[in-house]
Amino acid sequence: MRHSRSGMTLIEVMVAILILALIATLTGMTIAGSLKARDALSYNDDMQQSARVALNKISRELQLAYLSYNRSTPNTYRTVFVAKDTDPVDSIWFATLAHQRLYRNSAECDQAEVTIWAEDDPYLDGHYVLMHRESPRIDHEPGKDGTIYPLAYGVRQFIVRYLNPTTCLWQEEWDSVNGEEIDTLPRAAQIVLILSSIDPDEEDELREHTFATTVVLEYGRKVQCDVFEGEDQETNSGEADGRTGLPSPSGGGVGGGR
């Protein structure tokens, strides 16, 4: 009695292997793409969170910035508000009442000295790390003592403009020690923070995200003129500023990113 044997020819085996290899390749590409998209979204989420935290902290500290005019008490230092236009990342040195005491019975109060500046980003060429220093002891040295930590990585630009309460014009710099604004605080500050993140569509490309806000300094002098006057002037017109892309002071504050 003869038994029939069914089997696959060599060509059928090769075709089956080819189909399996194709399926495995497509599956691997899909998984790799999903992982890449997940990493990009995670990076963007971290960047968005970093921007929100940085802007919230800087805004609160600027809002409660102050100057002390009584310097006759022994062992006291002159409080300052000094802002430098160090494009692309500005620097600020000022005293604030936004310090939060973390330890019970510590010899601290709500006063603090804050310095904000930039250093080169070790991970992205041409970008910066926005650094923050906070010292509960106020002195005349902006780089001495205090706690130093990074506020944001991948910073492309950090720009701050200041509203002069006398002229109602926005200035790129402020100096309460040696400038025309001696012993004076700005009335408001416009902050622009531009961060770069990985483009999910192009692995080798970076995408810029702009975050902006306006904060009123509570202890600054009230404006002595109408900020809506002279809207025909460039500084108070509705046109965007060529350097910051911000609207005029009459346009109000903007928060968020794109």
C-alpha positions as CSV (number, residue, x, y, z in Angstrom):
1,M,0.0,0.0,0.0
2,R,1.4,3.3,-1.0
3,H,1.3,6.3,1.3
4,S,1.2,9.8,-0.3
5,R,3.7,12.3,1.2
6,S,2.7,16.0,1.0
7,G,5.4,18.7,1.5
8,M,6.7,22.0,0.4
9,T,9.0,22.6,-2.4
10,L,12.2,24.6,-2.0
11,I,10.6,27.5,-3.9
12,E,7.6,27.6,-1.5
13,V,9.9,27.5,1.5
14,M,11.9,30.5,0.2
15,V,8.7,32.4,-0.5
16,A,7.4,31.7,3.0
17,I,10.7,32.9,4.5
18,L,10.6,36.0,2.4
19,I,7.1,36.9,3.5
20,L,8.1,36.3,7.2
21,A,11.2,38.5,6.8
22,L,9.0,41.2,5.2
23,I,6.5,41.1,8.0
24,A,9.3,41.2,10.6
25,T,10.9,44.2,8.9
26,L,7.6,46.1,8.7
27,T,6.9,45.3,12.4
28,G,10.4,46.4,13.4
29,M,10.0,49.7,11.5
30,T,6.6,50.3,13.1
31,I,7.9,49.7,16.6
32,A,11.0,51.8,16.0
33,G,8.8,54.7,14.7
34,S,6.5,54.4,17.7
35,L,9.5,54.4,20.1
36,K,10.9,57.4,18.3
37,A,7.6,59.3,18.4
38,R,7.3,58.4,22.1
39,D,10.8,59.7,22.9
40,A,10.1,63.0,21.0
41,L,6.8,63.5,22.7
42,S,8.4,62.8,26.1
43,Y,11.2,65.3,25.3
44,N,8.7,67.9,24.2
45,D,6.6,67.4,27.4
46,D,9.7,67.8,29.5
47,M,10.6,71.0,27.6
48,Q,7.1,72.4,28.0
49,Q,7.1,71.6,31.7
50,S,10.6,73.2,32.1
51,A,9.5,76.3,30.3
52,R,6.4,76.7,32.5
53,V,8.3,76.1,35.7
54,A,11.1,78.6,34.7
55,L,8.6,81.3,33.6
56,N,6.5,80.9,36.7
57,K,9.5,81.1,39.0
58,I,11.1,84.1,37.3
59,S,7.7,85.9,37.1
60,R,7.0,85.4,40.8
61,E,10.5,86.7,41.8
62,L,10.3,89.7,39.5
63,Q,6.8,90.5,40.7
64,L,8.1,90.8,44.3
65,A,11.4,92.5,43.4
66,Y,12.1,95.4,45.7
67,L,14.7,98.1,46.6
68,S,15.5,99.2,50.1
69,Y,16.2,102.9,50.6
70,N,17.3,102.8,54.2
71,R,21.0,102.0,54.1
72,S,22.0,103.6,57.3
73,T,21.7,100.4,59.3
74,P,25.0,98.7,60.1
75,N,25.9,95.6,58.2
76,T,23.3,96.2,55.4
77,Y,23.9,96.1,51.7
78,R,22.4,98.1,49.0
79,T,19.7,96.2,47.1
80,V,19.8,96.5,43.4
81,F,18.0,95.7,40.2
82,V,20.5,95.3,37.4
83,A,19.6,93.8,34.0
84,K,22.0,93.4,31.1
85,D,21.2,92.9,27.5
86,T,23.6,90.0,26.8
87,D,22.0,88.7,23.6
88,P,20.9,86.0,23.1
89,V,20.4,85.3,26.8
90,D,19.9,88.3,29.1
91,S,21.1,88.4,32.7
92,I,19.4,89.8,35.8
93,W,20.5,90.5,39.3
94,F,18.0,91.7,41.9
95,A,16.6,91.4,45.4
96,T,13.1,89.9,45.9
97,L,10.7,89.0,48.6
98,A,9.8,85.7,47.0
99,H,12.1,83.4,49.0
100,Q,10.4,80.4,50.6
101,R,11.9,79.0,53.8
102,L,12.2,75.3,53.5
103,Y,13.5,74.4,57.0
104,R,11.9,75.2,60.3
105,N,13.9,77.6,62.6
106,S,16.3,78.5,59.8
107,A,17.7,82.0,59.9
108,E,16.0,83.1,56.8
109,C,13.1,85.3,55.8
110,D,11.3,86.1,52.6
111,Q,14.1,88.3,51.3
112,A,16.6,86.8,48.8
113,E,19.1,87.8,46.2
114,V,18.5,86.3,42.7
115,T,20.9,86.1,39.8
116,I,19.8,84.7,36.4
117,W,22.3,84.1,33.6
118,A,23.3,81.6,31.0
119,E,26.0,79.0,30.4
120,D,26.7,76.8,27.3
121,D,24.4,73.8,27.0
122,P,26.6,70.6,27.1
123,Y,24.0,68.7,25.0
124,L,23.1,71.1,22.2
125,D,25.6,73.2,20.3
126,G,24.7,76.8,20.0
127,H,22.2,76.6,22.9
128,Y,22.4,77.6,26.5
129,V,21.4,76.5,30.0
130,L,19.4,79.1,31.9
131,M,21.0,79.2,35.4
132,H,19.4,80.5,38.6
133,R,21.1,81.5,41.8
134,E,19.2,82.3,45.0
135,S,20.9,83.5,48.2
136,P,18.9,84.2,51.4
137,R,21.7,86.6,52.4
138,I,21.8,89.9,50.4
139,D,25.2,91.3,49.6
140,H,27.0,93.2,46.9
141,E,28.3,90.1,45.0
142,P,25.9,88.6,42.4
143,G,27.9,85.4,42.1
144,K,28.7,84.6,45.7
145,D,27.0,82.0,47.9
146,G,23.5,80.8,47.5
147,T,21.9,77.8,45.7
148,I,22.7,77.5,42.0
149,Y,20.6,75.2,39.7
150,P,19.5,75.1,36.1
151,L,16.1,76.4,35.2
152,A,15.9,75.2,31.5
153,Y,18.1,73.4,29.0
154,G,18.1,73.9,25.2
155,V,17.6,77.7,25.5
156,R,17.9,79.5,22.2
157,Q,17.0,83.0,23.6
158,F,16.0,84.5,26.9
159,I,15.0,88.2,26.5
160,V,13.5,90.5,29.1
161,R,12.3,94.1,28.5
162,Y,11.4,96.6,31.2
163,L,8.7,99.2,31.3
164,N,10.0,102.6,32.4
165,P,7.3,104.1,34.7
166,T,8.4,107.7,33.8
167,T,8.7,107.5,30.0
168,C,6.3,104.5,29.4
169,L,8.9,103.1,27.0
170,W,10.2,99.5,27.1
171,Q,14.0,99.2,27.7
172,E,16.4,96.4,27.0
173,E,18.5,97.1,30.1
174,W,18.0,98.4,33.7
175,D,20.5,99.6,36.3
176,S,19.3,101.0,39.6
177,V,22.9,101.7,40.7
178,N,24.7,103.6,38.0
179,G,22.1,104.1,35.2
180,E,19.5,106.7,34.6
181,E,17.1,104.5,36.7
182,I,18.9,105.0,40.1
183,D,16.9,103.7,43.0
184,T,14.0,102.9,40.7
185,L,12.3,99.7,39.7
186,P,10.6,99.0,36.3
187,R,6.9,98.9,36.4
188,A,6.6,95.7,34.4
189,A,8.7,93.2,32.6
190,Q,8.1,91.3,29.4
191,I,9.8,87.9,29.3
192,V,10.5,85.8,26.2
193,L,11.9,82.3,26.5
194,I,12.7,80.3,23.3
195,L,13.6,76.6,23.7
196,S,14.5,74.1,21.1
197,S,13.2,70.5,21.0
198,I,13.6,67.5,18.7
199,D,11.4,67.6,15.6
200,P,9.4,64.3,15.6
201,D,9.3,64.4,11.8
202,E,13.0,65.1,11.2
203,E,15.3,63.4,13.7
204,D,18.2,65.7,12.9
205,E,16.2,68.9,13.0
206,L,15.2,71.1,16.0
207,R,12.0,72.9,16.5
208,E,11.8,76.2,18.3
209,H,9.1,76.9,20.9
210,T,8.4,80.4,22.1
211,F,7.0,81.2,25.5
212,A,6.2,84.8,26.6
213,T,4.6,86.5,29.5
214,T,4.3,90.0,31.1
215,V,4.6,90.5,34.8
216,V,3.8,93.7,36.8
217,L,6.4,94.5,39.6
218,E,4.3,95.2,42.7
219,Y,6.9,97.6,44.2
220,G,7.6,99.5,41.1
221,R,6.4,103.0,40.7
222,K,3.1,103.4,38.9
223,V,3.3,104.7,35.3
224,Q,3.3,108.5,35.1
225,C,1.8,108.5,31.6
226,D,-0.7,106.7,29.5
227,V,0.8,103.7,27.8
228,F,-1.8,103.9,25.1
229,E,-0.6,107.3,24.0
230,G,1.6,107.5,21.0
231,E,0.4,104.3,19.4
232,D,1.8,105.6,16.2
233,Q,5.3,105.4,17.7
234,E,7.2,102.2,17.1
235,T,7.7,101.4,20.7
236,N,4.0,101.6,21.5
237,S,2.5,100.5,18.2
238,G,0.8,97.2,17.6
239,E,3.6,96.0,15.4
240,A,5.7,93.1,16.7
241,D,9.2,94.0,18.0
242,G,11.8,92.9,15.5
243,R,14.0,91.3,18.2
244,T,11.5,89.7,20.5
245,G,8.4,89.3,18.3
246,L,6.4,90.6,21.2
247,P,3.4,92.9,20.7
248,S,3.5,96.4,22.1
249,P,2.8,97.1,25.8
250,S,-0.9,97.8,24.9
251,G,-1.2,94.3,23.6
252,G,-1.0,92.8,27.1
253,G,0.8,89.7,28.2
254,V,1.0,86.4,26.4
255,G,1.5,83.0,28.0
256,G,2.1,79.6,26.5
257,G,4.1,78.2,23.6
258,R,3.6,77.2,20.0
